[in-house]
Amino acid sequence: MFPVQLYKFGKQDHMERLAYSGDVHLYPASKFNNGSLPKGAHDPSELIIEQQLPPEAKFYVIDKATGEKSYLEVLDVSPLKTLPVSDYYTFCMTTVCNLSMFHEFEADTCVVINDPKKFLLSLMKTIEARMPGCACWFDYVAYYSKKKFYSYDFSFREIMFAKELDYAPQNEFRFVCIPPDPVEKLEPITVNVGQLLFETSLCFKGSFSPSPLERP
């Protein structure tokens, strides 16, 4: 199911290049721990899910002969960390447009993507042509407490679409691209999906009535 609309927040010059020229900037997941990023983008746990046992957790052994439980003294338990097999590219959007999103991303402009299906499929086709053998997905982000114990391990795909509960108000929808061969750290890239292959509008901070985009 594709969203009715998607929103991308950022600085006006970058957002105009996206809307006018179709330049899509893909950001590696490994870069989200950069402390200089806006509050809404900075995520030190992007590449990891860390499951921590609750303090009240108890361990015991059962005597096979008697069936009796003997509780163990636990001195320390390391968290269960799930890591992806490779760094990956992301293009993060949201399904909501309000003033708080401008603040979250220190943005002054928002690109409204009015045809998400057309945009996402165009982006996928462009990246696959540039990077043969890559794998692309897009989906809604699922929000978890990454310090909670879930009693099961997470898949690579679940890691890519998982974020801390603190980010839940963003209602993120993201595009993800995995390189054909595992890479520890990727660098940002820009791909071009073609001028106005998708219908867009520009929405500026403080304004919530996007108008049709017209080339100046």
Backbone as CSV, one residue per row, in Angstrom:
resi,resn,N_x,N_y,N_z,CA_x,CA_y,CA_z,C_x,C_y,C_z
1,MET,0.847,-1.192,0.000,0.000,0.000,0.000,0.886,1.248,0.000
2,PHE,0.714,2.097,-0.994,1.485,3.331,-1.072,0.760,4.449,-0.322
3,PRO,1.501,5.322,0.359,0.868,6.475,1.009,0.214,7.380,-0.027
4,VAL,-0.748,8.169,0.412,-1.402,9.126,-0.486,-0.420,10.220,-0.882
5,GLN,0.350,10.699,0.094,1.390,11.697,-0.150,2.586,11.381,0.733
6,LEU,3.765,11.847,0.309,4.960,11.765,1.129,5.586,13.150,1.208
7,TYR,6.326,13.392,2.294,6.922,14.701,2.528,8.407,14.549,2.830
8,LYS,9.204,15.410,2.232,10.641,15.430,2.476,11.029,16.817,2.950
9,PHE,11.622,16.910,4.149,11.971,18.189,4.747,13.466,18.457,4.603
10,GLY,13.818,19.722,4.394,15.223,20.081,4.280,15.398,21.554,3.985
11,LYS,16.615,21.916,3.604,16.915,23.303,3.247,16.400,23.598,1.832
12,GLN,16.046,24.850,1.610,15.368,25.222,0.370,16.159,24.859,-0.885
13,ASP,17.483,25.093,-0.876,18.246,24.813,-2.091,18.236,23.325,-2.428
14,HIS,18.361,22.464,-1.397,18.330,21.020,-1.633,16.941,20.560,-2.082
15,MET,15.924,21.102,-1.441,14.566,20.679,-1.774,14.155,21.149,-3.178
16,GLU,14.646,22.319,-3.588,14.336,22.787,-4.935,15.037,21.933,-5.990
17,ARG,16.253,21.473,-5.683,16.935,20.585,-6.633,16.192,19.258,-6.766
18,LEU,15.628,18.792,-5.665,14.821,17.571,-5.724,13.565,17.810,-6.560
19,ALA,12.874,18.912,-6.294,11.599,19.168,-6.966,11.777,19.574,-8.422
20,TYR,12.745,20.443,-8.708,12.917,20.940,-10.070,13.663,19.960,-10.976
21,SER,14.741,19.374,-10.437,15.645,18.588,-11.283,15.570,17.086,-11.053
22,GLY,14.943,16.671,-9.949,14.862,15.238,-9.668,16.117,14.675,-9.034
23,ASP,16.931,15.526,-8.393,18.140,15.054,-7.710,17.774,14.471,-6.348
24,VAL,18.041,13.193,-6.164,17.719,12.493,-4.910,19.016,12.160,-4.193
25,HIS,19.167,12.679,-2.976,20.372,12.479,-2.181,20.160,11.281,-1.262
26,LEU,20.967,10.233,-1.442,20.872,9.026,-0.619,21.937,9.074,0.474
27,TYR,21.498,8.867,1.709,22.369,9.015,2.876,22.632,7.646,3.489
28,PRO,23.903,7.293,3.761,24.202,5.999,4.373,23.705,5.920,5.822
29,ALA,23.246,4.760,6.209,22.751,4.562,7.576,23.845,4.823,8.604
30,SER,25.095,4.515,8.251,26.209,4.687,9.192,26.465,6.147,9.539
31,LYS,25.923,7.076,8.752,26.159,8.503,8.979,25.164,9.114,9.972
32,PHE,24.127,8.364,10.348,23.098,8.939,11.221,23.568,9.135,12.660
33,ASN,24.744,8.616,12.999,25.262,8.854,14.346,26.070,10.147,14.423
34,ASN,26.074,10.916,13.339,26.771,12.203,13.292,26.035,13.219,14.168
35,GLY,26.703,13.668,15.204,26.076,14.575,16.166,25.712,15.934,15.600
36,SER,26.238,16.279,14.427,25.926,17.580,13.824,24.596,17.564,13.077
37,LEU,23.983,16.401,12.927,22.715,16.309,12.218,21.590,16.923,13.050
38,PRO,20.509,17.343,12.410,19.350,17.843,13.158,18.802,16.766,14.093
39,LYS,18.104,17.194,15.103,17.555,16.287,16.109,16.747,15.152,15.473
40,GLY,15.939,15.472,14.478,15.078,14.464,13.879,15.814,13.445,13.035
41,ALA,17.044,13.769,12.609,17.812,12.858,11.763,18.885,12.102,12.538
42,HIS,19.378,12.691,13.619,20.446,12.059,14.403,19.914,10.824,15.122
43,ASP,20.481,9.665,14.801,20.022,8.411,15.406,21.216,7.482,15.596
44,PRO,21.844,7.494,16.779,23.017,6.651,17.030,22.722,5.157,16.945
45,SER,21.450,4.780,17.058,21.103,3.351,17.051,20.569,2.885,15.699
46,GLU,20.804,3.669,14.643,20.266,3.314,13.317,20.703,1.925,12.872
47,LEU,21.953,1.558,13.133,22.504,0.309,12.617,22.447,-0.846,13.621
48,ILE,21.701,-0.705,14.677,21.728,-1.743,15.696,20.398,-1.826,16.441
49,ILE,20.026,-3.020,16.803,18.945,-3.232,17.769,19.571,-3.926,18.973
50,GLU,19.471,-3.300,20.109,20.103,-3.808,21.331,19.018,-4.218,22.316
51,GLN,18.884,-5.510,22.532,17.864,-6.014,23.447,18.462,-6.225,24.835
52,GLN,17.842,-5.623,25.823,18.339,-5.679,27.192,17.328,-6.389,28.082
53,LEU,17.804,-7.351,28.843,16.915,-8.033,29.785,16.440,-7.063,30.857
54,PRO,15.189,-7.169,31.305,14.711,-6.312,32.389,15.406,-6.651,33.702
55,PRO,15.520,-5.689,34.613,16.230,-5.912,35.883,15.646,-7.066,36.703
56,GLU,14.335,-7.298,36.550,13.687,-8.343,37.359,13.839,-9.738,36.759
57,ALA,14.528,-9.866,35.625,14.683,-11.173,34.988,15.454,-12.127,35.895
58,LYS,15.035,-13.381,35.934,15.681,-14.405,36.755,16.031,-15.617,35.898
59,PHE,17.125,-16.276,36.269,17.558,-17.477,35.569,17.516,-18.653,36.540
60,TYR,17.132,-19.796,36.027,17.101,-20.972,36.888,17.378,-22.227,36.072
61,VAL,17.774,-23.274,36.781,17.962,-24.594,36.174,16.959,-25.539,36.816
62,ILE,16.539,-26.530,36.041,15.562,-27.500,36.536,16.238,-28.858,36.699
63,ASP,16.104,-29.405,37.891,16.618,-30.737,38.156,15.738,-31.760,37.438
64,LYS,16.325,-32.497,36.480,15.534,-33.450,35.698,14.925,-34.551,36.546
65,ALA,15.581,-34.898,37.638,15.094,-35.980,38.488,13.927,-35.554,39.365
66,THR,14.042,-34.341,39.938,13.016,-33.881,40.882,12.072,-32.840,40.303
67,GLY,12.505,-32.186,39.221,11.692,-31.116,38.646,11.793,-29.808,39.409
68,GLU,12.662,-29.751,40.396,12.797,-28.544,41.216,13.642,-27.486,40.494
69,LYS,13.277,-26.235,40.739,14.011,-25.116,40.163,15.063,-24.612,41.136
70,SER,16.230,-24.326,40.621,17.281,-23.696,41.406,17.667,-22.390,40.726
71,TYR,17.423,-21.275,41.406,17.699,-19.973,40.804,19.196,-19.662,40.845
72,LEU,19.664,-19.017,39.810,21.071,-18.689,39.679,21.322,-17.235,40.034
73,GLU,22.480,-16.982,40.600,22.874,-15.605,40.871,23.475,-15.015,39.593
74,VAL,22.878,-13.949,39.099,23.341,-13.319,37.866,24.165,-12.084,38.211
75,LEU,25.423,-12.117,37.815,26.312,-10.996,38.104,26.247,-9.938,37.006
76,ASP,26.153,-10.392,35.775,26.107,-9.437,34.668,25.585,-10.144,33.430
77,VAL,24.757,-9.440,32.643,24.247,-9.975,31.392,24.455,-8.923,30.302
78,SER,25.180,-9.278,29.264,25.411,-8.347,28.166,24.167,-8.287,27.282
79,PRO,23.860,-7.120,26.724,22.688,-7.015,25.832,22.894,-7.813,24.556
80,LEU,21.790,-8.242,23.969,21.823,-8.926,22.688,21.810,-7.868,21.597
81,LYS,22.874,-7.806,20.826,22.995,-6.795,19.775,22.831,-7.440,18.405
82,THR,21.927,-6.885,17.613,21.718,-7.355,16.247,22.210,-6.286,15.285
83,LEU,23.153,-6.654,14.433,23.760,-5.714,13.497,23.477,-6.138,12.058
84,PRO,23.387,-5.193,11.139,23.188,-5.553,9.726,24.468,-6.094,9.120
85,VAL,24.351,-6.807,8.014,25.527,-7.384,7.359,26.266,-6.351,6.515
86,SER,25.653,-5.193,6.302,26.276,-4.163,5.485,25.661,-2.810,5.819
87,ASP,26.420,-1.762,5.557,25.846,-0.420,5.550,24.848,-0.353,4.387
88,TYR,23.955,0.624,4.409,22.952,0.729,3.345,22.556,2.184,3.152
89,TYR,22.027,2.488,1.970,21.579,3.841,1.645,20.128,4.027,2.068
90,THR,19.801,5.241,2.446,18.423,5.552,2.817,17.973,6.860,2.180
91,PHE,16.691,6.949,1.930,16.054,8.215,1.581,14.803,8.277,2.447
92,CYS,14.844,9.148,3.451,13.816,9.158,4.491,12.785,10.259,4.240
93,MET,11.530,9.880,4.332,10.411,10.795,4.152,9.456,10.631,5.334
94,THR,8.365,11.350,5.309,7.362,11.209,6.350,5.974,11.291,5.720
95,THR,4.996,10.819,6.458,3.615,10.879,5.961,2.835,12.011,6.610
96,VAL,3.519,12.875,7.352,2.845,14.012,7.983,3.584,15.305,7.641
97,CYS,2.837,16.388,7.556,3.431,17.705,7.316,2.862,18.673,8.338
98,ASN,3.668,19.039,9.316,3.249,20.024,10.307,4.477,20.815,10.774
99,LEU,4.251,21.826,11.579,5.324,22.727,11.976,6.415,22.011,12.762
100,SER,6.038,21.018,13.559,7.035,20.311,14.365,8.063,19.592,13.496
101,MET,7.655,19.134,12.312,8.601,18.462,11.426,9.660,19.431,10.909
102,PHE,9.275,20.685,10.657,10.262,21.688,10.247,11.302,21.880,11.345
103,HIS,10.837,21.911,12.601,11.759,22.070,13.730,12.640,20.833,13.897
104,GLU,12.035,19.667,13.793,12.771,18.401,13.969,13.965,18.310,13.034
105,PHE,13.772,18.738,11.790,14.805,18.582,10.775,15.512,19.889,10.440
106,GLU,15.272,20.927,11.256,15.872,22.245,11.033,15.689,22.660,9.568
107,ALA,14.477,22.458,9.094,14.149,22.677,7.683,13.396,23.983,7.485
108,ASP,13.504,24.540,6.291,12.697,25.702,5.939,11.759,25.392,4.769
109,THR,11.952,24.197,4.176,11.169,23.828,2.994,10.805,22.345,3.039
110,CYS,9.650,22.034,2.492,9.202,20.648,2.392,8.759,20.375,0.956
111,VAL,9.239,19.266,0.401,8.758,18.817,-0.899,7.606,17.847,-0.661
112,VAL,6.466,18.154,-1.263,5.301,17.270,-1.169,5.301,16.378,-2.401
113,ILE,5.422,15.085,-2.189,5.421,14.123,-3.291,3.992,13.620,-3.445
114,ASN,3.339,14.055,-4.500,1.916,13.772,-4.680,1.629,12.420,-5.331
115,ASP,2.664,11.819,-5.907,2.495,10.498,-6.524,3.611,9.584,-6.007
116,PRO,3.505,9.126,-4.756,4.572,8.313,-4.156,4.923,7.071,-4.961
117,LYS,3.929,6.401,-5.511,4.206,5.172,-6.267,5.116,5.464,-7.453
118,LYS,4.787,6.476,-8.219,5.580,6.825,-9.395,6.986,7.233,-8.993
119,PHE,7.095,8.036,-7.939,8.402,8.490,-7.470,9.263,7.320,-6.999
120,LEU,8.719,6.465,-6.155,9.487,5.364,-5.587,9.935,4.364,-6.652
121,LEU,9.057,4.057,-7.583,9.422,3.119,-8.638,10.470,3.728,-9.582
122,SER,10.380,5.045,-9.838,11.387,5.729,-10.648,12.741,5.718,-9.944
123,LEU,12.724,5.956,-8.632,13.961,5.949,-7.849,14.591,4.554,-7.861
124,MET,13.770,3.538,-7.676,14.281,2.165,-7.688,14.909,1.820,-9.039
125,LYS,14.229,2.169,-10.115,14.729,1.873,-11.462,16.055,2.578,-11.715
126,THR,16.164,3.834,-11.282,17.382,4.613,-11.485,18.552,4.012,-10.720
127,ILE,18.335,3.649,-9.470,19.419,3.094,-8.652,19.848,1.724,-9.163
128,GLU,18.891,0.895,-9.548,19.239,-0.432,-10.056,20.054,-0.348,-11.339
129,ALA,19.808,0.697,-12.147,20.601,0.884,-13.365,22.012,1.345,-13.025
130,ARG,22.146,2.148,-12.000,23.462,2.654,-11.605,24.245,1.628,-10.798
131,MET,23.546,0.794,-10.053,24.189,-0.143,-9.144,23.629,-1.552,-9.368
132,PRO,23.966,-2.190,-10.463,23.423,-3.523,-10.747,23.699,-4.508,-9.609
133,GLY,22.679,-5.300,-9.277,22.848,-6.290,-8.211,22.454,-5.796,-6.845
134,CYS,22.100,-4.500,-6.724,21.679,-3.976,-5.434,20.261,-4.470,-5.110
135,ALA,19.866,-4.292,-3.871,18.507,-4.652,-3.452,17.835,-3.414,-2.886
136,CYS,16.625,-3.108,-3.345,15.897,-1.910,-2.898,14.572,-2.290,-2.271
137,TRP,14.231,-1.595,-1.208,12.942,-1.757,-0.550,12.406,-0.387,-0.153
138,PHE,11.111,-0.290,0.035,10.524,0.891,0.651,9.348,0.435,1.504
139,ASP,9.187,1.110,2.650,8.136,0.686,3.577,8.013,1.710,4.697
140,TYR,6.957,1.542,5.486,6.792,2.343,6.690,7.797,1.876,7.744
141,VAL,8.273,2.796,8.553,9.178,2.459,9.640,8.369,1.925,10.826
142,ALA,8.914,0.910,11.493,8.303,0.372,12.714,9.093,0.888,13.909
143,TYR,8.396,1.275,14.958,9.046,1.878,16.111,9.069,0.910,17.292
144,TYR,10.262,0.749,17.857,10.474,-0.168,18.967,11.208,0.556,20.089
145,SER,11.120,-0.022,21.275,12.075,0.330,22.313,13.266,-0.581,22.095
146,LYS,14.395,-0.018,21.697,15.558,-0.844,21.369,16.330,-1.278,22.616
147,LYS,15.803,-0.978,23.783,16.420,-1.425,25.027,15.570,-2.500,25.704
148,LYS,14.581,-2.979,25.007,13.668,-3.977,25.547,14.049,-5.358,25.046
149,PHE,13.692,-6.393,25.802,13.979,-7.763,25.390,12.756,-8.349,24.702
150,TYR,12.934,-8.811,23.463,11.808,-9.311,22.674,11.793,-10.822,22.518
151,SER,12.799,-11.507,23.026,12.911,-12.970,23.015,13.081,-13.544,21.608
152,TYR,13.354,-12.704,20.626,13.651,-13.201,19.279,14.616,-12.232,18.610
153,ASP,15.315,-12.726,17.618,16.266,-11.896,16.897,15.571,-11.189,15.742
154,PHE,16.142,-10.073,15.312,15.567,-9.287,14.227,16.291,-9.594,12.923
155,SER,15.562,-9.572,11.828,16.160,-9.785,10.522,16.830,-8.502,10.041
156,PHE,17.665,-8.632,8.996,18.327,-7.468,8.401,17.283,-6.455,7.949
157,ARG,16.233,-6.927,7.313,15.192,-6.022,6.826,14.507,-5.299,7.978
158,GLU,14.267,-5.990,9.082,13.633,-5.353,10.238,14.529,-4.280,10.835
159,ILE,15.839,-4.504,10.835,16.770,-3.483,11.344,16.683,-2.222,10.498
160,MET,16.630,-2.386,9.186,16.616,-1.237,8.281,15.352,-0.386,8.433
161,PHE,14.263,-0.995,8.887,13.004,-0.256,9.022,12.576,-0.133,10.480
162,ALA,13.552,-0.147,11.390,13.256,-0.026,12.825,13.869,1.251,13.379
163,LYS,13.112,1.934,14.231,13.633,3.116,14.913,13.123,3.132,16.341
164,GLU,13.816,3.907,17.177,13.407,4.053,18.572,12.030,4.701,18.680
165,LEU,11.327,4.376,19.744,9.979,4.913,19.971,9.964,6.441,20.023
166,ASP,11.088,7.029,20.436,11.153,8.494,20.541,10.879,9.177,19.197
167,TYR,11.138,8.463,18.092,10.967,9.043,16.764,9.584,8.780,16.171
168,ALA,8.719,8.110,16.904,7.415,7.696,16.365,6.582,8.848,15.790
169,PRO,6.608,10.064,16.383,5.801,11.150,15.806,6.185,11.523,14.376
170,GLN,7.357,11.076,13.911,7.768,11.394,12.537,6.972,10.627,11.485
171,ASN,6.383,9.498,11.871,5.633,8.680,10.904,6.451,8.481,9.623
172,GLU,7.641,7.955,9.799,8.579,7.874,8.676,8.214,6.772,7.676
173,PHE,8.457,7.093,6.426,8.393,6.132,5.328,9.736,6.250,4.631
174,ARG,10.431,5.136,4.444,11.772,5.238,3.893,12.030,4.301,2.721
175,PHE,12.956,4.760,1.896,13.474,3.974,0.786,14.859,3.513,1.192
176,VAL,15.159,2.224,0.968,16.442,1.646,1.375,17.075,0.927,0.198
177,CYS,18.376,1.079,0.059,19.127,0.384,-0.984,20.361,-0.274,-0.368
178,ILE,20.503,-1.589,-0.590,21.654,-2.341,-0.096,22.596,-2.599,-1.271
179,PRO,23.874,-2.274,-1.121,24.816,-2.510,-2.219,24.950,-3.998,-2.518
180,PRO,25.382,-4.353,-3.729,25.472,-5.765,-4.098,26.451,-6.565,-3.250
181,ASP,27.494,-5.895,-2.750,28.467,-6.539,-1.865,28.509,-5.784,-0.541
182,PRO,28.655,-6.505,0.597,28.676,-5.841,1.904,29.756,-4.764,1.992
183,VAL,29.376,-3.623,2.556,30.290,-2.496,2.737,30.137,-2.003,4.167
184,GLU,31.263,-1.809,4.857,31.195,-1.371,6.253,30.696,0.061,6.366
185,LYS,31.221,0.943,5.518,30.812,2.351,5.569,30.691,2.895,4.146
186,LEU,29.525,3.359,3.805,29.269,3.957,2.500,29.401,5.474,2.576
187,GLU,29.498,6.103,1.424,29.500,7.555,1.333,28.209,8.003,0.642
188,PRO,27.716,9.204,0.949,26.481,9.686,0.306,26.610,9.744,-1.208
189,ILE,25.509,9.500,-1.894,25.487,9.620,-3.350,24.224,10.377,-3.763
190,THR,24.246,10.938,-4.951,23.079,11.604,-5.525,22.734,10.939,-6.848
191,VAL,21.469,10.601,-7.013,21.004,10.035,-8.278,19.930,10.956,-8.839
192,ASN,19.756,10.906,-10.137,18.771,11.772,-10.780,17.672,10.933,-11.411
193,VAL,16.435,11.172,-10.967,15.304,10.397,-11.479,14.652,11.073,-12.682
194,GLY,15.231,12.197,-13.109,14.682,12.890,-14.276,13.804,14.054,-13.870
195,GLN,13.864,15.115,-14.633,13.143,16.339,-14.306,11.634,16.118,-14.262
196,LEU,11.065,16.371,-13.090,9.617,16.326,-12.902,8.979,15.014,-13.384
197,LEU,9.650,13.891,-13.086,9.033,12.602,-13.404,7.865,12.320,-12.462
198,PHE,7.782,13.090,-11.395,6.697,12.939,-10.440,6.148,14.324,-10.122
199,GLU,4.882,14.417,-9.828,4.279,15.711,-9.492,4.664,16.093,-8.070
200,THR,5.070,17.340,-7.910,5.479,17.809,-6.595,4.892,19.173,-6.287
201,SER,4.919,19.502,-5.012,4.580,20.845,-4.541,5.644,21.238,-3.528
202,LEU,5.825,22.529,-3.333,6.719,23.014,-2.298,5.903,23.608,-1.167
203,CYS,6.282,23.273,0.040,5.632,23.811,1.226,6.706,24.465,2.080
204,PHE,6.503,25.726,2.442,7.512,26.455,3.199,7.123,26.536,4.674
205,LYS,8.105,26.697,5.517,7.886,26.732,6.964,6.801,27.754,7.320
206,GLY,5.882,27.325,8.121,4.786,28.205,8.520,3.620,28.191,7.576
207,SER,3.749,27.483,6.441,2.658,27.407,5.474,2.257,25.955,5.291
208,PHE,0.983,25.674,5.372,0.516,24.299,5.242,-0.491,24.167,4.114
209,SER,-0.336,25.017,3.085,-1.188,24.935,1.902,-0.302,24.917,0.662
210,PRO,0.321,23.766,0.368,1.229,23.693,-0.779,0.505,24.050,-2.079
211,SER,1.210,24.791,-2.926,0.652,25.147,-4.216,1.393,24.394,-5.312
212,PRO,0.807,24.191,-6.497,1.502,23.480,-7.576,2.843,24.131,-7.882
213,LEU,3.822,23.293,-8.082,5.185,23.787,-8.322,5.306,24.355,-9.723
214,GLU,5.856,25.546,-9.828,6.073,26.159,-11.128,7.541,26.520,-11.243
215,ARG,8.143,26.151,-12.344,9.564,26.464,-12.549,9.736,27.970,-12.731
216,PRO,10.635,28.588,-11.960,10.827,30.042,-12.054,11.469,30.426,-13.385
